Amino acid sequence: MNNAKTNEVRTATFVWLLLLLFTLATYLIATYIPFGPVIMGIVLAVTFFKGRLVICHFMGVRYCRPLWRVVMMAYLLVVGSVIALAYLLAPVINR
């Protein structure tokens, strides 16, 4: 393999290991720490970062026009915001 290909494989492997580490971390947080708004924010922030890693490194969006990066990041923010809003409003709605 040439040097550029080796670097690409190393980067992909490192990102994959990071994704595994963050997945394990969010699992442990959700399992062993009492859940609340702060924990939800931490888990959603880690999930956003994981989504960004997948979008940039495995979907190849980092090589696309900036508009597509903005669209994909906006998608992650909208989905995360809807999840956070649903979690925070659940006690109010269930009253």
Secondary structure, 3 states (H helix, E strand, C coil): CCHHHHHHHHHHHHHHHHHHHHHHHHHHHHHHCCCCHHHHHHHHHHHHHHHHHHHHHHCCHHHCCHHHHHHHHHHHHHHHHHHHHHHHHHHHHCC
